[in-house]
Amino acid sequence: MAADGRATLIAAGRDCMRVSGVVSVSGETDLRSCGQGVPPLYAVPYEGRIRTPLLVVGSRADPLIGHLAVATLVHRAGDGRAVLIAGTVPGWDLLQGPSAAARIRAAVAAFLAQAGPPVATGSS
C-alpha cells in the first residue's frame, strides 16, 4: 500500500500554502520511477523549503523509506522530528488495524495537539 504522505511532503516544500504542520506517514521522498507524475513526485529538492513543523512516522526497516532518508528529510526540513518503530510496518498500517503502533498514534496525536497557527511554506 502506498502512503499518501509523499504527495504532502512534495507540496509542503514545493507549493506555497499555509499549514500548521506536516505529518509524513511512511512517505517516500523519491517516486520518479512510479507513474507519470506531473510534476514528478520527488521531494528531495524541496525538503529544505518546508517551513512548518514536520513529523515523520514509520518503521526502521520500512521498504518505502529507509531510516537514512528519514534522517536526511528531518535534517533538511529544519523543524522536524521522526518517530520510528522496529519492524517493516508501512504507511497507514502504523495508525490503524491490527498492526497499529500505540507509540506512533500517540506521537501523531501529540503533534496535532501542539500545532500552532498556519505558516506559509514552500515556494513563494
MMTF fields as JSON, N, C-alpha, C and O atoms, coordinates in Angstrom:
{
  "mmtfVersion": "1.0.0",
  "mmtfProducer": "UNKNOWN",
  "numBonds": 495,
  "numAtoms": 496,
  "numGroups": 124,
  "numChains": 1,
  "numModels": 1,
  "chainsPerModel": [1],
  "groupsPerChain": [124],
  "chainIdList": ["A"],
  "bondAtomList": [4, 2, 8, 6, 12, 10, 16, 14, 20, 18, 24, 22, 28, 26, 32, 30, 36, 34, 40, 38, 44, 42, 48, 46, 52, 50, 56, 54, 60, 58, 64, 62, 68, 66, 72, 70, 76, 74, 80, 78, 84, 82, 88, 86, 92, 90, 96, 94, 100, 98, 104, 102, 108, 106, 112, 110, 116, 114, 120, 118, 124, 122, 128, 126, 132, 130, 136, 134, 140, 138, 144, 142, 148, 146, 152, 150, 156, 154, 160, 158, 164, 162, 168, 166, 172, 170, 176, 174, 180, 178, 184, 182, 188, 186, 192, 190, 196, 194, 200, 198, 204, 202, 208, 206, 212, 210, 216, 214, 220, 218, 224, 222, 228, 226, 232, 230, 236, 234, 240, 238, 244, 242, 248, 246, 252, 250, 256, 254, 260, 258, 264, 262, 268, 266, 272, 270, 276, 274, 280, 278, 284, 282, 288, 286, 292, 290, 296, 294, 300, 298, 304, 302, 308, 306, 312, 310, 316, 314, 320, 318, 324, 322, 328, 326, 332, 330, 336, 334, 340, 338, 344, 342, 348, 346, 352, 350, 356, 354, 360, 358, 364, 362, 368, 366, 372, 370, 376, 374, 380, 378, 384, 382, 388, 386, 392, 390, 396, 394, 400, 398, 404, 402, 408, 406, 412, 410, 416, 414, 420, 418, 424, 422, 428, 426, 432, 430, 436, 434, 440, 438, 444, 442, 448, 446, 452, 450, 456, 454, 460, 458, 464, 462, 468, 466, 472, 470, 476, 474, 480, 478, 484, 482, 488, 486, 492, 490],
  "bondOrderList": [1, 1, 1, 1, 1, 1, 1, 1, 1, 1, 1, 1, 1, 1, 1, 1, 1, 1, 1, 1, 1, 1, 1, 1, 1, 1, 1, 1, 1, 1, 1, 1, 1, 1, 1, 1, 1, 1, 1, 1, 1, 1, 1, 1, 1, 1, 1, 1, 1, 1, 1, 1, 1, 1, 1, 1, 1, 1, 1, 1, 1, 1, 1, 1, 1, 1, 1, 1, 1, 1, 1, 1, 1, 1, 1, 1, 1, 1, 1, 1, 1, 1, 1, 1, 1, 1, 1, 1, 1, 1, 1, 1, 1, 1, 1, 1, 1, 1, 1, 1, 1, 1, 1, 1, 1, 1, 1, 1, 1, 1, 1, 1, 1, 1, 1, 1, 1, 1, 1, 1, 1, 1, 1],
  "groupList": [{"groupName": "MET", "atomNameList": ["N", "CA", "C", "O"], "elementList": ["N", "C", "C", "O"], "formalChargeList": [0, 0, 0, 0], "bondAtomList": [1, 0, 2, 1, 3, 2], "bondOrderList": [1, 1, 2], "singleLetterCode": "M", "chemCompType": "L-PEPTIDE LINKING"}, {"groupName": "ALA", "atomNameList": ["N", "CA", "C", "O"], "elementList": ["N", "C", "C", "O"], "formalChargeList": [0, 0, 0, 0], "bondAtomList": [1, 0, 2, 1, 3, 2], "bondOrderList": [1, 1, 2], "singleLetterCode": "A", "chemCompType": "L-PEPTIDE LINKING"}, {"groupName": "ASP", "atomNameList": ["N", "CA", "C", "O"], "elementList": ["N", "C", "C", "O"], "formalChargeList": [0, 0, 0, 0], "bondAtomList": [1, 0, 2, 1, 3, 2], "bondOrderList": [1, 1, 2], "singleLetterCode": "D", "chemCompType": "L-PEPTIDE LINKING"}, {"groupName": "GLY", "atomNameList": ["N", "CA", "C", "O"], "elementList": ["N", "C", "C", "O"], "formalChargeList": [0, 0, 0, 0], "bondAtomList": [1, 0, 2, 1, 3, 2], "bondOrderList": [1, 1, 2], "singleLetterCode": "G", "chemCompType": "PEPTIDE LINKING"}, {"groupName": "ARG", "atomNameList": ["N", "CA", "C", "O"], "elementList": ["N", "C", "C", "O"], "formalChargeList": [0, 0, 0, 0], "bondAtomList": [1, 0, 2, 1, 3, 2], "bondOrderList": [1, 1, 2], "singleLetterCode": "R", "chemCompType": "L-PEPTIDE LINKING"}, {"groupName": "THR", "atomNameList": ["N", "CA", "C", "O"], "elementList": ["N", "C", "C", "O"], "formalChargeList": [0, 0, 0, 0], "bondAtomList": [1, 0, 2, 1, 3, 2], "bondOrderList": [1, 1, 2], "singleLetterCode": "T", "chemCompType": "L-PEPTIDE LINKING"}, {"groupName": "LEU", "atomNameList": ["N", "CA", "C", "O"], "elementList": ["N", "C", "C", "O"], "formalChargeList": [0, 0, 0, 0], "bondAtomList": [1, 0, 2, 1, 3, 2], "bondOrderList": [1, 1, 2], "singleLetterCode": "L", "chemCompType": "L-PEPTIDE LINKING"}, {"groupName": "ILE", "atomNameList": ["N", "CA", "C", "O"], "elementList": ["N", "C", "C", "O"], "formalChargeList": [0, 0, 0, 0], "bondAtomList": [1, 0, 2, 1, 3, 2], "bondOrderList": [1, 1, 2], "singleLetterCode": "I", "chemCompType": "L-PEPTIDE LINKING"}, {"groupName": "CYS", "atomNameList": ["N", "CA", "C", "O"], "elementList": ["N", "C", "C", "O"], "formalChargeList": [0, 0, 0, 0], "bondAtomList": [1, 0, 2, 1, 3, 2], "bondOrderList": [1, 1, 2], "singleLetterCode": "C", "chemCompType": "L-PEPTIDE LINKING"}, {"groupName": "VAL", "atomNameList": ["N", "CA", "C", "O"], "elementList": ["N", "C", "C", "O"], "formalChargeList": [0, 0, 0, 0], "bondAtomList": [1, 0, 2, 1, 3, 2], "bondOrderList": [1, 1, 2], "singleLetterCode": "V", "chemCompType": "L-PEPTIDE LINKING"}, {"groupName": "SER", "atomNameList": ["N", "CA", "C", "O"], "elementList": ["N", "C", "C", "O"], "formalChargeList": [0, 0, 0, 0], "bondAtomList": [1, 0, 2, 1, 3, 2], "bondOrderList": [1, 1, 2], "singleLetterCode": "S", "chemCompType": "L-PEPTIDE LINKING"}, {"groupName": "GLU", "atomNameList": ["N", "CA", "C", "O"], "elementList": ["N", "C", "C", "O"], "formalChargeList": [0, 0, 0, 0], "bondAtomList": [1, 0, 2, 1, 3, 2], "bondOrderList": [1, 1, 2], "singleLetterCode": "E", "chemCompType": "L-PEPTIDE LINKING"}, {"groupName": "GLN", "atomNameList": ["N", "CA", "C", "O"], "elementList": ["N", "C", "C", "O"], "formalChargeList": [0, 0, 0, 0], "bondAtomList": [1, 0, 2, 1, 3, 2], "bondOrderList": [1, 1, 2], "singleLetterCode": "Q", "chemCompType": "L-PEPTIDE LINKING"}, {"groupName": "PRO", "atomNameList": ["N", "CA", "C", "O"], "elementList": ["N", "C", "C", "O"], "formalChargeList": [0, 0, 0, 0], "bondAtomList": [1, 0, 2, 1, 3, 2], "bondOrderList": [1, 1, 2], "singleLetterCode": "P", "chemCompType": "L-PEPTIDE LINKING"}, {"groupName": "TYR", "atomNameList": ["N", "CA", "C", "O"], "elementList": ["N", "C", "C", "O"], "formalChargeList": [0, 0, 0, 0], "bondAtomList": [1, 0, 2, 1, 3, 2], "bondOrderList": [1, 1, 2], "singleLetterCode": "Y", "chemCompType": "L-PEPTIDE LINKING"}, {"groupName": "HIS", "atomNameList": ["N", "CA", "C", "O"], "elementList": ["N", "C", "C", "O"], "formalChargeList": [0, 0, 0, 0], "bondAtomList": [1, 0, 2, 1, 3, 2], "bondOrderList": [1, 1, 2], "singleLetterCode": "H", "chemCompType": "L-PEPTIDE LINKING"}, {"groupName": "TRP", "atomNameList": ["N", "CA", "C", "O"], "elementList": ["N", "C", "C", "O"], "formalChargeList": [0, 0, 0, 0], "bondAtomList": [1, 0, 2, 1, 3, 2], "bondOrderList": [1, 1, 2], "singleLetterCode": "W", "chemCompType": "L-PEPTIDE LINKING"}, {"groupName": "PHE", "atomNameList": ["N", "CA", "C", "O"], "elementList": ["N", "C", "C", "O"], "formalChargeList": [0, 0, 0, 0], "bondAtomList": [1, 0, 2, 1, 3, 2], "bondOrderList": [1, 1, 2], "singleLetterCode": "F", "chemCompType": "L-PEPTIDE LINKING"}],
  "groupTypeList": [0, 1, 1, 2, 3, 4, 1, 5, 6, 7, 1, 1, 3, 4, 2, 8, 0, 4, 9, 10, 3, 9, 9, 10, 9, 10, 3, 11, 5, 2, 6, 4, 10, 8, 3, 12, 3, 9, 13, 13, 6, 14, 1, 9, 13, 14, 11, 3, 4, 7, 4, 5, 13, 6, 6, 9, 9, 3, 10, 4, 1, 2, 13, 6, 7, 3, 15, 6, 1, 9, 1, 5, 6, 9, 15, 4, 1, 3, 2, 3, 4, 1, 9, 6, 7, 1, 3, 5, 9, 13, 3, 16, 2, 6, 6, 12, 3, 13, 10, 1, 1, 1, 4, 7, 4, 1, 1, 9, 1, 1, 17, 6, 1, 12, 1, 3, 13, 13, 9, 1, 5, 3, 10, 10],
  "groupIdList": [1, 2, 3, 4, 5, 6, 7, 8, 9, 10, 11, 12, 13, 14, 15, 16, 17, 18, 19, 20, 21, 22, 23, 24, 25, 26, 27, 28, 29, 30, 31, 32, 33, 34, 35, 36, 37, 38, 39, 40, 41, 42, 43, 44, 45, 46, 47, 48, 49, 50, 51, 52, 53, 54, 55, 56, 57, 58, 59, 60, 61, 62, 63, 64, 65, 66, 67, 68, 69, 70, 71, 72, 73, 74, 75, 76, 77, 78, 79, 80, 81, 82, 83, 84, 85, 86, 87, 88, 89, 90, 91, 92, 93, 94, 95, 96, 97, 98, 99, 100, 101, 102, 103, 104, 105, 106, 107, 108, 109, 110, 111, 112, 113, 114, 115, 116, 117, 118, 119, 120, 121, 122, 123, 124],
  "secStructList": [7, 7, 7, 6, 2, 2, 2, 2, 2, 2, 2, 2, 2, 2, 1, 7, 3, 3, 3, 1, 7, 3, 3, 3, 3, 1, 7, 7, 1, 5, 7, 6, 6, 1, 6, 6, 7, 1, 1, 7, 7, 5, 7, 4, 4, 4, 4, 4, 4, 7, 7, 1, 7, 3, 3, 3, 3, 3, 3, 6, 6, 7, 1, 1, 1, 7, 2, 2, 2, 2, 2, 2, 2, 2, 2, 2, 2, 1, 1, 3, 3, 3, 3, 3, 3, 1, 1, 7, 7, 7, 4, 4, 4, 4, 6, 1, 1, 6, 6, 7, 7, 2, 2, 2, 2, 2, 2, 2, 2, 2, 2, 2, 2, 6, 7, 7, 1, 7, 3, 3, 3, 1, 7, 7],
  "xCoordList": [0.839, 0.0, 0.887, 1.799, 0.624, 1.401, 0.905, -0.291, 1.832, 1.477, 1.235, 2.004, 0.188, -0.127, 0.722, 0.585, 1.597, 2.476, 3.427, 3.86, 3.754, 4.72, 4.249, 5.025, 2.998, 2.487, 2.419, 2.668, 2.089, 2.026, 3.407, 3.553, 4.414, 5.781, 6.22, 6.819, 5.923, 6.32, 5.594, 6.208, 4.291, 3.514, 3.957, 3.983, 4.303, 4.716, 5.993, 6.187, 6.858, 8.106, 8.047, 8.73, 7.235, 7.206, 6.165, 6.436, 4.991, 3.878, 3.746, 4.062, 3.288, 3.09, 1.707, 0.7, 1.657, 0.382, 0.573, 1.697, -0.511, -0.457, -0.951, -2.105, -0.049, -0.379, 0.22, 1.164, -0.33, 0.171, 1.236, 2.0, 1.301, 2.28, 2.071, 1.015, 3.074, 3.007, 3.377, 4.4, 2.538, 2.849, 3.074, 2.173, 4.256, 4.573, 4.47, 5.218, 3.551, 3.342, 3.984, 3.377, 5.223, 5.938, 5.989, 5.881, 6.154, 6.098, 7.432, 8.401, 7.479, 8.691, 9.031, 8.136, 10.303, 10.718, 11.084, 11.257, 11.205, 11.579, 10.717, 10.926, 9.754, 8.872, 8.961, 7.996, 10.125, 10.274, 10.066, 9.682, 10.309, 10.165, 8.731, 8.432, 7.85, 6.463, 5.526, 5.52, 4.753, 3.727, 4.287, 5.484, 3.409, 3.758, 3.436, 2.801, 3.868, 3.567, 4.014, 5.139, 3.149, 3.476, 3.138, 1.949, 4.065, 5.497, 5.851, 5.036, 7.061, 7.448, 7.321, 7.516, 6.996, 6.885, 8.282, 8.729, 8.948, 10.316, 10.459, 10.523, 10.51, 10.501, 11.873, 11.966, 12.934, 14.268, 14.654, 15.152, 14.445, 14.848, 14.046, 14.463, 12.926, 12.034, 12.055, 11.409, 12.785, 12.765, 13.192, 12.619, 14.162, 14.642, 13.692, 13.895, 12.662, 11.687, 10.495, 9.632, 10.439, 9.336, 9.542, 10.528, 8.641, 8.786, 7.847, 7.721, 7.216, 6.269, 6.778, 7.562, 6.36, 6.813, 6.501, 5.452, 7.417, 7.3, 7.481, 8.425, 6.578, 6.698, 6.72, 5.792, 7.764, 7.867, 7.685, 8.424, 6.711, 6.494, 6.656, 6.291, 7.208, 7.424, 8.053, 8.091, 8.548, 9.248, 10.686, 10.958, 11.591, 13.02, 13.401, 14.332, 12.705, 13.019, 11.933, 11.7, 11.28, 10.228, 10.827, 11.816, 10.249, 10.793, 10.5, 11.086, 9.616, 9.247, 10.152, 10.447, 10.596, 11.516, 12.436, 11.983, 13.705, 14.668, 14.971, 14.686, 15.545, 15.823, 16.82, 16.767, 17.73, 18.666, 17.946, 18.255, 16.99, 16.195, 15.353, 15.163, 14.849, 14.086, 14.978, 14.581, 16.18, 17.103, 17.473, 17.554, 17.696, 18.024, 16.857, 17.044, 15.669, 14.471, 14.282, 14.054, 14.372, 14.19, 15.251, 14.937, 16.488, 17.562, 17.316, 17.447, 16.968, 16.761, 15.539, 15.525, 14.522, 13.29, 13.468, 12.692, 14.457, 14.692, 13.91, 14.483, 12.631, 11.788, 11.11, 9.886, 11.918, 11.365, 11.837, 12.869, 11.059, 11.463, 10.848, 9.883, 11.402, 10.917, 10.631, 11.3, 9.628, 9.322, 9.25, 8.348, 10.21, 10.276, 10.183, 10.747, 9.474, 9.364, 10.113, 10.419, 10.401, 11.063, 10.13, 8.908, 10.706, 9.909, 9.794, 10.548, 8.818, 8.629, 7.216, 6.808, 6.478, 5.084, 5.084, 5.711, 4.382, 4.363, 3.096, 2.06, 3.207, 2.074, 0.996, 1.254, -0.215, -1.374, -1.536, -2.233, -0.906, -0.97, -0.36, -0.647, 0.473, 1.044, -0.009, 0.153, -1.083, -2.092, -3.4, -4.16, -3.67, -4.953, -4.793, -3.795, -5.776, -5.759, -4.932, -4.475, -4.745, -4.073, -2.601, -2.054, -1.946, -0.525, -0.291, 0.851, -1.345, -1.205, -0.288, -0.348, 0.553, 1.518, 1.082, 0.916, 0.899, 0.457, 1.431, 1.008, 2.723, 3.722, 3.573, 3.696, 3.31, 3.123, 1.84, 1.835, 0.766, -0.52, -0.411, -0.958, 0.285, 0.456, 1.291, 0.996, 2.332, 3.18, 2.394, 2.535, 1.576, 0.764, -0.254, -0.433, -0.924, -1.916, -1.266, -1.828, -0.093, 0.602, 1.038, 0.921, 1.536, 1.963, 0.779, 0.899, -0.347, -1.531, -2.048, -2.504, -1.98, -2.449, -1.589, -2.071, -0.311, 0.617, 0.73, 1.482, -0.012, 0.091, -0.28, -1.299, 0.554, 0.311, -0.496, -1.124, -0.477, -1.199, -0.529, 0.663, -1.29, -0.707, 0.406, 0.343, 1.43, 2.52, 2.671, 2.303, 3.215, 3.469, 4.64, 5.641, 4.514, 5.569, 5.737, 4.831, 6.86, 7.098, 7.599, 8.034, 7.53, 7.994, 6.995, 5.803, 7.473, 6.545, 6.337, 5.587],
  "yCoordList": [-1.173, 0.0, 1.24, 1.356, 2.143, 3.385, 4.358, 4.43, 5.103, 6.091, 7.435, 7.846, 8.111, 9.396, 10.523, 11.659, 10.253, 11.274, 11.846, 12.991, 11.074, 11.529, 12.775, 13.716, 12.81, 13.975, 15.192, 16.314, 14.981, 16.086, 16.684, 17.905, 15.838, 16.325, 17.181, 18.242, 16.721, 17.463, 18.796, 19.834, 18.771, 20.004, 20.966, 22.177, 20.454, 21.32, 22.063, 23.185, 21.472, 22.122, 22.881, 23.892, 22.402, 22.988, 24.092, 25.131, 23.875, 24.792, 25.746, 25.388, 26.935, 27.911, 27.694, 27.822, 27.373, 27.158, 27.511, 27.707, 27.587, 27.881, 26.644, 26.236, 26.058, 24.864, 24.978, 25.737, 24.222, 24.231, 23.178, 23.273, 22.184, 21.125, 20.071, 20.009, 19.252, 18.164, 16.877, 16.805, 15.854, 14.518, 13.623, 13.438, 13.077, 12.128, 10.725, 10.364, 9.947, 8.58, 7.643, 7.292, 7.247, 6.328, 6.866, 6.105, 8.174, 8.802, 8.794, 9.394, 8.118, 8.079, 9.484, 10.296, 9.766, 11.086, 11.076, 12.139, 9.9, 9.812, 8.776, 7.572, 9.253, 8.366, 8.654, 8.455, 9.121, 9.456, 8.249, 8.408, 7.058, 5.864, 5.337, 4.394, 5.933, 5.461, 6.392, 7.603, 5.82, 6.598, 7.703, 7.763, 8.553, 9.668, 10.981, 11.855, 11.128, 12.325, 13.593, 13.672, 14.575, 15.873, 16.916, 17.13, 17.579, 17.311, 16.014, 15.473, 15.512, 14.231, 14.266, 15.306, 13.128, 13.027, 12.826, 11.7, 13.94, 13.918, 15.043, 16.214, 14.69, 15.691, 16.249, 17.353, 15.521, 15.885, 17.342, 18.014, 17.862, 19.261, 20.279, 21.43, 19.872, 20.797, 20.638, 21.408, 19.655, 19.38, 20.578, 20.816, 21.32, 22.475, 23.653, 24.609, 23.608, 24.696, 24.491, 25.364, 23.364, 23.112, 24.014, 23.865, 24.929, 25.94, 25.719, 26.581, 24.613, 24.294, 23.056, 22.295, 22.836, 21.629, 20.357, 20.248, 19.422, 18.168, 17.007, 16.982, 16.052, 14.797, 13.67, 13.527, 12.881, 11.714, 10.486, 10.293, 9.657, 8.419, 7.239, 7.311, 6.16, 4.984, 3.874, 3.909, 2.885, 1.781, 1.759, 2.168, 1.288, 1.355, 0.582, 0.973, -0.492, -1.299, -1.168, -2.097, -0.022, 0.233, 0.14, 0.813, -0.678, -0.787, 0.459, 0.612, 1.338, 2.513, 3.709, 4.47, 3.888, 4.98, 4.505, 4.225, 4.418, 3.924, 4.939, 6.126, 4.476, 5.356, 6.454, 7.534, 6.209, 7.266, 8.376, 9.553, 8.009, 9.016, 9.82, 11.023, 9.162, 9.865, 10.875, 12.025, 10.461, 11.361, 12.558, 13.684, 12.318, 13.4, 14.366, 15.583, 13.831, 14.663, 15.533, 16.737, 14.948, 15.689, 16.785, 17.903, 16.482, 17.472, 18.628, 19.79, 18.325, 19.37, 20.222, 21.413, 19.63, 20.375, 21.401, 22.354, 21.233, 22.204, 21.878, 21.375, 22.149, 21.913, 20.555, 20.463, 19.514, 18.183, 17.204, 17.391, 16.159, 15.057, 13.788, 13.827, 12.67, 11.374, 10.466, 10.522, 9.631, 8.564, 7.29, 7.117, 6.401, 5.142, 3.985, 4.03, 2.957, 1.752, 0.619, 0.712, -0.428, -1.593, -2.276, -2.222, -2.909, -3.695, -3.084, -2.184, -3.602, -3.209, -2.708, -2.657, -2.347, -1.912, -0.619, 0.36, -0.601, 0.594, 1.433, 0.943, 2.682, 3.58, 3.592, 3.557, 3.642, 3.791, 2.632, 2.766, 1.492, 0.355, 0.712, 0.054, 1.744, 2.205, 2.859, 2.922, 3.341, 4.114, 3.375, 3.732, 2.36, 1.67, 0.176, -0.275, -0.57, -2.006, -2.759, -2.184, -4.049, -4.907, -4.58, -4.918, -3.937, -3.626, -2.189, -1.731, -1.486, -0.098, -0.046, -0.903, 0.969, 1.12, 2.249, 3.388, 1.926, 2.925, 4.102, 5.25, 3.825, 4.896, 5.871, 7.082, 5.346, 6.19, 7.003, 8.208, 6.352, 7.057, 8.168, 9.254, 7.907, 8.917, 10.088, 11.241, 9.802, 10.869, 11.766, 12.989, 11.176, 11.969, 12.802, 13.982, 12.207, 12.943, 14.121, 15.215, 13.91, 14.987, 16.084, 17.27, 15.696, 16.663, 17.534, 18.756, 16.907, 17.66, 18.565, 19.678, 18.093, 18.901, 20.151, 21.177, 20.05, 21.171, 22.076, 23.051, 21.755, 22.54, 23.983, 24.283, 24.856, 26.285, 26.833, 26.081, 28.147, 28.771, 28.42, 28.117, 28.464, 28.155, 29.128, 30.32, 28.583, 29.416, 29.141, 28.071, 30.11, 29.919, 28.956, 29.062, 28.044, 27.076, 26.927, 27.267, 26.434, 26.221, 27.453, 28.42, 27.4, 28.495, 29.64, 29.428, 30.825, 31.96, 32.411, 33.357],
  "zCoordList": [0.0, 0.0, 0.0, 0.818, -0.897, -0.958, 0.089, 0.376, 0.655, 1.669, 1.0, 0.13, 1.394, 0.797, 1.345, 0.893, 2.304, 2.847, 1.813, 1.937, 0.808, -0.195, -0.916, -1.078, -1.354, -2.081, -1.167, -1.609, 0.091, 1.036, 1.257, 1.316, 1.379, 1.557, 0.385, 0.567, -0.805, -2.001, -2.042, -2.288, -1.802, -1.828, -0.737, -0.958, 0.426, 1.541, 1.216, 1.683, 0.435, 0.081, -1.228, -1.394, -2.161, -3.499, -3.636, -4.237, -3.088, -3.289, -2.11, -0.975, -2.374, -1.309, -0.71, -1.406, 0.548, 1.244, 2.705, 3.168, 3.41, 4.844, 5.584, 5.451, 6.368, 7.136, 8.528, 8.746, 9.465, 10.843, 11.073, 12.034, 10.217, 10.36, 9.294, 8.665, 9.097, 8.123, 8.835, 9.516, 8.674, 9.181, 7.972, 7.154, 7.861, 6.8, 7.382, 8.29, 6.859, 7.319, 6.299, 5.288, 6.584, 5.708, 4.279, 3.318, 4.15, 2.829, 2.11, 2.575, 0.984, 0.187, -0.306, -0.539, -0.461, -0.942, -2.42, -3.016, -3.019, -4.429, -5.137, -4.986, -5.904, -6.662, -8.16, -8.899, -8.596, -10.013, -10.914, -12.073, -10.413, -11.241, -11.268, -12.002, -10.48, -10.398, -11.162, -10.943, -12.043, -12.723, -13.591, -13.871, -13.998, -14.873, -14.179, -14.769, -12.93, -12.154, -12.853, -13.348, -12.896, -13.491, -12.462, -12.228, -11.832, -11.95, -11.237, -10.49, -11.463, -10.847, -9.326, -8.696, -8.759, -7.305, -6.712, -6.491, -6.464, -5.969, -4.955, -5.327, -3.68, -2.608, -2.267, -1.731, -2.563, -2.081, -2.372, -1.469, -3.598, -3.828, -3.011, -2.877, -2.478, -1.777, -0.263, 0.448, 0.236, 1.673, 2.511, 3.574, 2.067, 2.816, 2.812, 3.56, 1.987, 1.909, 2.84, 2.939, 3.514, 4.439, 5.649, 6.371, 5.873, 6.933, 8.109, 8.978, 8.135, 9.19, 9.925, 9.359, 11.152, 11.85, 11.048, 10.414, 11.093, 10.35, 11.305, 12.094, 11.233, 11.972, 10.953, 10.157, 10.979, 10.109, 10.979, 11.944, 10.65, 11.396, 10.444, 9.271, 10.972, 10.152, 10.957, 12.187, 10.229, 10.881, 10.372, 9.243, 11.198, 10.884, 9.623, 8.919, 9.336, 8.151, 7.078, 6.305, 7.04, 6.052, 4.648, 4.359, 3.777, 2.427, 1.571, 0.5, 2.02, 1.228, 1.49, 0.568, 2.726, 3.052, 4.175, 5.285, 3.88, 4.85, 5.935, 5.779, 7.028, 8.161, 7.805, 8.393, 6.853, 6.445, 5.686, 5.869, 4.839, 4.123, 5.106, 4.925, 6.143, 7.181, 7.886, 8.073, 8.28, 8.979, 8.11, 8.601, 6.835, 5.907, 5.768, 5.8, 5.615, 5.496, 6.728, 6.605, 7.9, 9.151, 9.269, 9.679, 8.92, 8.987, 8.024, 8.407, 6.796, 5.789, 6.075, 5.764, 6.66, 6.923, 8.03, 8.112, 8.871, 9.94, 11.196, 12.163, 11.206, 12.384, 12.243, 12.146, 12.234, 12.032, 13.075, 13.719, 13.224, 14.099, 13.563, 12.799, 13.961, 13.493, 14.666, 15.698, 14.492, 15.439, 14.61, 13.791, 14.833, 14.102, 15.076, 16.169, 14.673, 15.491, 14.793, 13.604, 15.52, 14.94, 13.949, 14.093, 12.956, 12.032, 10.652, 10.28, 9.894, 8.495, 8.208, 7.047, 9.222, 9.024, 8.21, 8.613, 7.058, 6.227, 6.398, 6.846, 6.036, 5.835, 6.888, 8.091, 6.393, 7.267, 8.233, 9.239, 7.95, 8.869, 10.223, 11.223, 10.262, 11.529, 12.422, 13.641, 11.809, 12.532, 12.765, 13.665, 11.975, 12.095, 11.852, 11.288, 12.28, 12.06, 13.089, 14.077, 12.847, 13.835, 14.051, 15.101, 13.097, 13.281, 13.75, 13.784, 14.106, 14.573, 15.792, 16.674, 15.818, 16.906, 17.831, 17.397, 19.103, 20.077, 20.144, 20.285, 20.044, 20.114, 18.946, 19.127, 17.756, 16.57, 16.711, 16.461, 17.107, 17.257, 18.3, 18.105, 19.397, 20.443, 19.936, 20.251, 19.153, 18.613, 17.664, 17.708, 16.815, 15.877, 16.643, 16.343, 17.627, 18.423, 19.15, 19.174, 19.742, 20.451, 19.48, 19.79, 18.318, 17.301, 16.874, 16.791, 16.608, 16.188, 17.303, 17.04, 18.538, 19.672, 19.875, 20.354, 19.505, 19.695, 18.467, 18.478, 17.418, 16.182, 16.438, 17.059, 15.954, 16.122, 14.967, 14.223, 14.818, 13.714, 12.385, 12.345, 11.315, 9.999, 9.624, 9.923, 8.958, 8.455, 6.973, 6.489, 6.257, 4.825, 4.667, 5.376, 3.762, 3.493, 1.99, 1.228, 1.565, 0.146, -0.559, 0.066, -1.869, -2.713, -2.68, -2.458, -2.896, -2.947, -4.368, -4.612]
}
